[in-house]
């Protein structure tokens, strides 16, 4: 044997070559992971298109009262008054819509909102009472996506109805650039109390969009309100706890809710047939008062609610499984290398390379099949296909059933281990640590009798075409 062949067949050189090959195979693994991200983005775009026509995530803010006032320079700003009590009951009916292979969860919710305001008093520091423009007072309801409103919203204040029709023409409301002379005055002389209300609010300090109506804030010491809202939305429904005391009750037939936001429900019950949840929030639990001037506070930080999620997100699991690519490649190559040393049958680096590509193709099969069949079925098919492919291929050049069987069981255990790890995400780090420890211990045991210092490639049986 020449010195050059001895160098090429050195186990040390083979290990270095395998290590370099492992790192190079991370390139196709990364490209496949980018395909997963692209498919996920395409799915999100499809969901957004469906939601855009039905109604986006809905954020319900209010009701609250806004009253314009004129500062010393003549500029209009707003005083905001929040309710003492705010009680919301909602029935949320979900529906799944499809666009091609993608699906989105939509919903219709019927909300009953009740509560009360104390009579607004302009006792703000630095504001003269004669500067407050009570005739421009409005009651406002923040709704993030107005096209989701399905029926006319009727707001009753002290038993009188204020019709808030989202299909009405745009209302001319006072804004911060208006002067006192330009402010519209509300005719409170109507005995019915049915004042015209339109979409839009005088300012966006509290909510970016919504409906509003003129309100006589001087009519009573306590302003009791009640309204019914029929609203379409998608994916999530959130509320803002504007009251001193807030109670929100939600019921739905969706069996996979995710409670999110600043507050979790005090009580909830989740079954396969749906869920119900109740939140109780005090004004002491949030970082803004019951009344203020202008845009001092951001109320959205206190939003809470529920997201309607699908129980299996195959894109998320495909991303997580891709993180184990280097471990799969390295461990499979380790099994090949030990088989090569123990059986004294050299394996060519090209055979390592083709095996590594098969391991990378697993992730491509997984994402493409999961879009059609679901993650669990796709995982089973992809894993069985790749395990069978590599086992048959390894038998073709190892020529020993025992060694090929070892490759089969090694891969089967690896894919079984990965599937278990994906199912119990909370314990993935623990399982991964234990798995690597076991693999290392097994490797030490199998290689304990190998004399690495005296190992020579000329001890092998094969030469020429099958060598490195």
C-alpha positions as CSV (number, residue, x, y, z in Angstrom):
1,X,0.0,0.0,0.0
2,X,1.4,3.4,-1.0
3,X,1.8,6.2,1.5
4,X,-0.9,8.2,-0.4
5,X,-3.5,5.4,0.0
6,X,-2.5,4.9,3.6
7,X,-3.2,8.6,4.2
8,X,-6.5,8.5,2.4
9,X,-7.6,5.4,4.3
10,X,-6.6,6.7,7.7
11,X,-9.6,6.7,10.2
12,X,-8.6,10.2,11.3
13,X,-8.8,11.5,7.8
14,X,-12.2,9.7,7.4
15,X,-13.5,11.4,10.5
16,X,-12.4,14.8,9.3
17,X,-14.0,14.2,5.9
18,X,-17.3,13.0,7.6
19,X,-17.3,16.1,9.8
20,X,-16.8,18.4,6.8
21,X,-19.5,16.6,4.9
22,X,-21.9,16.9,7.9
23,X,-21.4,20.7,7.9
24,X,-21.9,20.9,4.1
25,X,-25.2,19.0,4.4
26,X,-26.5,21.7,6.6
27,X,-26.7,23.8,3.5
28,X,-29.5,21.8,1.8
29,X,-31.1,21.4,5.3
30,X,-31.2,25.2,5.6
31,X,-32.6,25.6,2.1
32,X,-35.4,23.1,3.0
33,X,-36.1,25.1,6.1
34,X,-36.4,28.2,4.0
35,X,-39.0,26.4,1.9
36,X,-41.0,25.7,5.1
37,X,-40.9,29.4,6.0
38,X,-42.0,30.3,2.5
39,X,-44.9,27.9,2.6
40,X,-45.9,29.2,6.0
41,X,-45.8,32.8,4.7
42,X,-48.0,31.7,1.8
43,X,-50.5,30.2,4.2
44,X,-50.5,33.3,6.4
45,X,-51.2,35.4,3.3
46,X,-54.1,33.2,2.3
47,X,-55.5,33.5,5.9
48,X,-55.2,37.3,5.7
49,X,-57.0,37.4,2.4
50,X,-59.9,35.4,3.8
51,X,-60.0,37.5,7.0
52,X,-59.9,40.8,5.0
53,X,-63.2,40.0,3.4
54,X,-64.9,38.8,6.6
55,X,-63.3,40.7,9.4
56,X,-59.9,40.8,11.0
57,X,-59.0,40.2,14.7
58,X,-61.4,42.3,16.7
59,X,-60.5,44.6,19.6
60,X,-63.5,45.9,21.5
61,X,-62.8,49.1,23.5
62,X,-65.5,50.8,25.5
63,X,-67.8,52.3,25.6
64,X,-66.3,55.6,26.9
65,X,-67.3,59.2,26.9
66,X,-65.3,62.0,25.2
67,X,-66.0,65.7,25.8
68,X,-64.2,68.4,23.8
69,X,-62.7,71.5,25.5
70,X,-60.9,74.6,24.4
71,X,-57.5,75.4,25.9
72,X,-56.1,78.9,26.4
73,X,-54.7,78.9,22.9
74,X,-58.1,78.1,21.4
75,X,-57.1,74.5,20.4
76,X,-59.6,71.7,20.9
77,X,-58.6,68.7,23.0
78,X,-60.7,66.0,24.7
79,X,-61.6,64.9,28.1
80,X,-62.2,61.2,28.5
81,X,-64.5,59.5,31.0
82,X,-64.5,55.7,31.5
83,X,-67.4,53.6,33.0
84,X,-67.7,52.6,36.6
85,X,-69.0,49.2,35.6
86,X,-68.5,47.2,32.5
87,X,-70.1,43.8,31.9
88,X,-69.7,42.0,28.7
89,X,-71.3,38.7,27.7
90,X,-70.4,37.1,24.4
91,X,-71.4,34.1,22.3
92,X,-68.7,33.2,19.8
93,X,-69.6,31.0,16.9
94,X,-66.6,29.8,14.9
95,X,-66.4,28.7,11.3
96,X,-63.5,27.2,9.2
97,X,-63.0,28.6,5.7
98,X,-60.6,27.1,3.1
99,X,-58.6,28.6,0.3
100,X,-56.8,25.8,-1.5
101,X,-54.9,23.7,1.0
102,X,-55.0,26.6,3.6
103,X,-57.6,27.2,6.2
104,X,-58.6,30.1,8.4
105,X,-60.9,30.2,11.5
106,X,-63.5,32.9,11.3
107,X,-66.2,33.7,13.9
108,X,-69.3,35.7,14.5
109,X,-69.8,37.0,18.0
110,X,-73.0,38.5,19.6
111,X,-72.0,40.8,22.4
112,X,-74.2,42.2,25.1
113,X,-72.5,45.1,26.8
114,X,-73.9,46.8,29.9
115,X,-72.6,49.2,32.5
116,X,-72.8,52.7,33.9
117,X,-71.0,56.0,34.0
118,X,-71.0,58.5,36.8
119,X,-72.1,62.0,35.6
120,X,-68.9,63.5,34.0
121,X,-67.4,66.3,36.0
122,X,-64.7,68.5,34.7
123,X,-62.6,68.6,37.8
124,X,-59.3,68.3,36.0
125,X,-56.5,70.5,37.2
126,X,-55.9,73.5,35.0
127,X,-59.2,73.3,33.1
128,X,-61.7,76.1,33.5
129,X,-65.3,74.8,33.6
130,X,-66.4,77.4,31.0
131,X,-63.9,75.9,28.5
132,X,-65.6,72.5,28.5
133,X,-67.9,72.1,25.5
134,X,-70.6,69.8,26.9
135,X,-72.7,70.1,23.8
136,X,-70.1,68.1,21.8
137,X,-70.0,65.1,24.2
138,X,-70.1,61.7,22.6
139,X,-70.4,58.1,23.7
140,X,-67.8,56.0,21.8
141,X,-67.3,52.3,21.1
142,X,-63.9,51.2,19.8
143,X,-64.2,48.4,17.2
144,X,-60.9,47.6,15.4
145,X,-62.4,46.4,12.1
146,X,-65.7,48.1,11.3
147,X,-66.5,46.0,8.3
148,X,-67.1,43.1,10.7
149,X,-70.3,44.8,12.1
150,X,-73.3,42.9,10.8
151,X,-76.2,44.8,12.2
152,X,-77.1,48.3,13.4
153,X,-75.7,48.9,16.8
154,X,-78.3,50.4,19.2
155,X,-76.9,52.0,22.3
156,X,-79.4,52.6,25.1
157,X,-78.5,55.2,27.7
158,X,-80.9,55.4,30.6
159,X,-83.5,53.5,28.5
160,X,-83.3,55.7,25.5
161,X,-81.9,54.3,22.2
162,X,-79.1,55.9,20.2
163,X,-78.9,54.3,16.8
164,X,-75.3,53.6,15.6
165,X,-75.5,52.5,12.0
166,X,-72.2,51.5,10.5
167,X,-73.6,51.7,7.0
168,X,-74.5,55.4,7.4
169,X,-72.6,58.2,5.7
170,X,-69.5,59.7,7.4
171,X,-70.3,61.9,10.3
172,X,-68.7,65.3,10.8
173,X,-67.2,65.1,14.3
174,X,-65.1,67.6,16.1
175,X,-61.4,67.1,15.8
176,X,-58.4,68.6,17.5
177,X,-58.0,71.2,14.8
178,X,-61.6,72.4,15.2
179,X,-62.7,75.6,16.9
180,X,-65.6,76.0,19.2
181,X,-67.7,77.7,16.4
182,X,-67.2,74.6,14.2
183,X,-68.3,72.1,16.8
184,X,-71.6,70.4,15.9
185,X,-74.2,70.7,18.6
186,X,-76.5,67.9,19.5
187,X,-80.2,68.4,19.6
188,X,-81.3,66.9,23.0
189,X,-84.8,68.1,22.7
190,X,-86.0,64.9,21.0
191,X,-88.1,63.1,23.4
192,X,-87.2,59.7,21.9
193,X,-83.5,60.2,22.7
194,X,-82.7,58.6,19.3
195,X,-79.7,60.7,18.2
196,X,-78.0,60.1,14.9
197,X,-74.7,58.2,15.2
198,X,-72.2,57.4,12.5
199,X,-69.0,55.4,12.2
200,X,-65.9,57.2,13.4
201,X,-64.8,59.0,16.5
202,X,-63.8,62.5,17.3
203,X,-60.3,61.4,18.1
204,X,-58.2,58.3,18.1
205,X,-56.5,58.7,21.5
206,X,-58.1,55.6,23.0
207,X,-59.2,53.5,20.0
208,X,-58.1,53.8,16.3
209,X,-61.6,53.1,14.9
210,X,-65.1,52.7,16.1
211,X,-68.6,54.2,16.3
212,X,-69.9,57.2,18.3
213,X,-73.1,59.1,19.0
214,X,-74.0,62.4,20.6
215,X,-74.8,62.1,24.3
216,X,-76.5,64.4,26.8
217,X,-74.2,64.0,29.8
218,X,-76.2,66.5,31.9
219,X,-79.4,64.5,31.8
220,X,-78.8,62.3,35.0
221,X,-76.4,61.7,37.8
222,X,-75.8,58.1,36.6
223,X,-75.8,57.1,32.9
224,X,-76.7,53.4,32.5
225,X,-75.9,52.0,29.1
226,X,-76.7,48.8,27.2
227,X,-75.9,47.8,23.7
228,X,-76.0,44.7,21.5
229,X,-73.3,44.1,18.8
230,X,-73.2,41.5,16.1
231,X,-69.7,41.4,14.8
232,X,-67.6,39.2,12.5
233,X,-64.0,38.6,13.1
234,X,-61.2,36.1,12.7
235,X,-58.6,34.3,14.8
236,X,-58.9,36.4,18.0
237,X,-61.2,38.5,20.1
238,X,-59.9,41.0,22.6
239,X,-61.4,43.4,25.1
240,X,-60.1,46.5,26.9
241,X,-61.0,46.7,30.7
242,X,-62.1,50.4,30.7
243,X,-64.4,50.0,33.7
244,X,-63.6,50.3,37.4
245,X,-65.1,46.9,37.6
246,X,-64.9,44.7,34.5
247,X,-66.6,41.3,33.9
248,X,-66.3,39.5,30.6
249,X,-67.9,36.2,29.9
250,X,-67.3,34.3,26.7
251,X,-68.9,31.0,25.4
252,X,-67.9,29.2,22.2
253,X,-68.1,25.9,20.5
254,X,-64.4,26.1,19.6
255,X,-62.4,23.4,21.4
256,X,-58.9,24.8,21.1
257,X,-58.8,28.3,22.6
258,X,-55.6,30.1,23.7
259,X,-56.2,32.7,26.3
260,X,-53.9,35.7,25.7
261,X,-53.2,39.3,26.7
262,X,-52.6,41.1,29.9
263,X,-55.0,39.0,32.0
264,X,-55.9,35.3,32.1
265,X,-59.5,34.2,32.8
266,X,-60.4,33.7,36.5
267,X,-62.4,30.6,35.6
268,X,-62.5,28.6,32.4
269,X,-63.7,25.2,31.2
270,X,-62.5,23.6,28.0
271,X,-63.9,20.5,26.4
272,X,-64.0,19.0,22.9
273,X,-67.3,20.7,22.4
274,X,-66.1,24.2,23.3
275,X,-65.1,26.5,26.1
276,X,-66.4,29.1,28.5
277,X,-64.3,31.6,30.3
278,X,-64.8,34.5,32.7
279,X,-62.5,37.5,33.4
280,X,-62.8,39.8,36.4
281,X,-60.5,42.9,36.2
282,X,-60.4,46.0,38.4
283,X,-59.2,49.4,37.5
284,X,-56.3,48.9,40.0
285,X,-55.0,46.1,37.7
286,X,-54.2,48.5,34.9
287,X,-52.0,51.5,34.5
288,X,-54.4,54.3,33.6
289,X,-57.1,56.2,35.6
290,X,-60.9,56.6,35.0
291,X,-60.6,60.0,33.4
292,X,-57.8,62.1,31.8
293,X,-57.1,64.7,29.1
294,X,-55.7,64.0,25.7
295,X,-53.4,61.1,24.7
296,X,-51.7,60.6,28.0
297,X,-52.3,56.9,28.3
298,X,-52.2,53.8,26.1
299,X,-55.1,51.5,27.0
300,X,-54.2,48.7,24.6
301,X,-51.5,47.4,27.0
302,X,-54.3,46.0,29.1
303,X,-56.1,44.1,26.3
304,X,-57.1,40.5,27.0
305,X,-59.1,37.9,25.3
306,X,-58.9,34.6,23.4
307,X,-57.3,33.3,20.2
308,X,-58.9,30.5,18.2
309,X,-56.1,28.2,17.2
310,X,-55.8,25.0,15.2
311,X,-54.7,22.1,17.4
312,X,-51.8,21.1,15.0
313,X,-49.6,23.6,13.4
314,X,-47.5,21.5,11.0
315,X,-45.3,24.4,9.9
316,X,-44.3,25.0,13.5
317,X,-43.5,21.4,14.0
318,X,-41.6,21.2,10.7
319,X,-39.5,24.1,11.8
320,X,-38.8,22.4,15.2
321,X,-37.9,19.1,13.5
322,X,-35.5,20.9,11.2
323,X,-33.5,21.9,14.2
324,X,-32.6,18.3,14.8
325,X,-31.1,17.8,11.2
326,X,-27.5,18.1,12.3
327,X,-28.1,15.5,15.1
328,X,-29.7,13.1,12.7
329,X,-26.9,13.4,10.1
330,X,-24.1,13.2,12.7
331,X,-25.6,10.1,14.5
332,X,-26.3,8.3,11.3
333,X,-22.8,8.9,10.1
334,X,-21.5,7.8,13.5
335,X,-23.4,4.5,13.1
336,X,-21.9,4.1,9.6
337,X,-18.4,4.9,10.8
338,X,-18.6,2.4,13.7
339,X,-20.0,-0.2,11.3
340,X,-17.1,0.4,9.0
341,X,-14.5,0.0,11.7
342,X,-16.1,-3.0,13.5
343,X,-16.9,-4.9,10.3
344,X,-13.7,-3.9,8.6
345,X,-15.7,-3.0,5.5
346,X,-14.9,0.6,4.3
347,X,-17.7,2.9,3.2
348,X,-17.0,5.5,0.5
349,X,-17.5,9.2,1.3
350,X,-20.0,9.4,-1.6
351,X,-22.1,6.8,0.1
352,X,-22.1,8.9,3.3
353,X,-23.1,11.9,1.1
354,X,-26.1,10.2,-0.5
355,X,-27.3,8.9,2.9
356,X,-27.1,12.5,4.2
357,X,-29.1,13.8,1.3
358,X,-31.8,11.2,2.0
359,X,-31.9,12.5,5.6
360,X,-32.4,16.0,4.3
361,X,-35.2,14.9,1.9
362,X,-37.1,13.7,4.9
363,X,-37.9,17.3,5.9
364,X,-39.1,18.1,2.4
365,X,-41.3,15.1,2.4
366,X,-42.6,16.0,5.8
367,X,-43.8,19.5,5.0
368,X,-45.2,18.6,1.5
369,X,-47.2,15.7,2.9
370,X,-48.3,17.4,6.0
371,X,-50.0,20.1,4.0
372,X,-52.2,17.4,2.4
373,X,-52.5,14.7,5.1
374,X,-51.8,16.3,8.5
375,X,-48.6,16.2,10.4
376,X,-48.9,12.8,12.1
377,X,-49.7,10.9,9.0
378,X,-47.1,12.8,7.0
379,X,-44.4,12.1,9.6
380,X,-45.2,8.4,9.6
381,X,-45.0,8.1,5.8
382,X,-41.9,10.3,5.5
383,X,-40.0,8.5,8.3
384,X,-40.8,5.0,7.0
385,X,-39.8,5.9,3.5
386,X,-36.5,7.4,4.5
387,X,-35.7,4.6,7.0
388,X,-36.5,1.9,4.3
389,X,-34.5,3.8,1.7
390,X,-31.3,4.2,3.8
391,X,-31.5,0.7,5.2
392,X,-31.8,-0.9,1.7
393,X,-29.0,1.3,0.4
394,X,-26.7,0.6,3.3
395,X,-27.2,-3.2,2.9
396,X,-26.2,-2.8,-0.8
397,X,-22.6,-1.8,0.2
398,X,-22.3,-3.2,3.8
399,X,-23.4,-6.7,2.6
400,X,-24.2,-7.8,6.1
401,X,-27.8,-8.2,7.3
402,X,-26.8,-7.6,10.9
403,X,-25.2,-4.3,10.1
404,X,-28.1,-3.2,8.0
405,X,-30.5,-4.2,10.8
406,X,-28.5,-2.0,13.2
407,X,-28.9,0.9,10.8
408,X,-32.6,0.3,10.5
409,X,-33.2,0.2,14.3
410,X,-31.0,3.2,14.8
411,X,-32.9,5.3,12.4
412,X,-36.3,4.0,13.7
413,X,-35.3,5.0,17.2
414,X,-34.1,8.4,16.0
415,X,-37.3,9.2,14.2
416,X,-39.4,7.8,17.1
417,X,-37.4,10.0,19.5
418,X,-37.9,13.1,17.3
419,X,-41.7,12.4,17.1
420,X,-42.0,12.1,20.8
421,X,-40.0,15.3,21.4
422,X,-42.2,17.2,19.0
423,X,-45.4,16.1,20.8
424,X,-44.3,17.2,24.2
425,X,-42.6,20.5,23.6
426,X,-42.3,21.4,27.2
427,X,-39.9,18.5,27.9
428,X,-38.0,18.6,24.6
429,X,-34.8,19.9,26.2
430,X,-34.9,17.2,28.9
431,X,-35.6,14.5,26.3
432,X,-32.9,15.8,24.0
433,X,-30.3,15.8,26.8
434,X,-31.2,12.3,27.9
435,X,-31.1,11.0,24.3
436,X,-27.7,12.5,23.6
437,X,-26.3,11.0,26.8
438,X,-27.7,7.6,26.0
439,X,-26.2,7.8,22.4
440,X,-22.8,8.8,23.8
441,X,-22.8,6.0,26.4
442,X,-23.8,3.5,23.7
443,X,-21.0,4.7,21.4
444,X,-18.4,4.4,24.2
445,X,-19.6,0.9,24.9
446,X,-19.4,-0.3,21.3
447,X,-16.0,1.3,20.7
448,X,-14.4,0.3,24.0
449,X,-12.3,-2.5,22.5
450,X,-11.1,-0.6,19.5
451,X,-7.4,0.2,19.6
452,X,-7.6,3.6,17.9
453,X,-3.8,4.1,18.2
454,X,-3.0,1.0,16.2
455,X,-5.9,1.0,13.9
456,X,-4.8,0.8,10.2
457,X,-6.8,1.0,7.1
458,X,-5.0,-2.0,5.7
459,X,-6.7,-4.2,8.3
460,X,-9.9,-3.8,6.2
461,X,-11.1,-6.4,3.7
462,X,-12.0,-4.0,1.0
463,X,-9.7,-2.0,-1.2
464,X,-9.9,0.3,-4.2
465,X,-13.4,1.3,-5.2
466,X,-15.0,1.1,-1.7
467,X,-12.2,3.0,0.1
468,X,-12.2,6.6,0.9
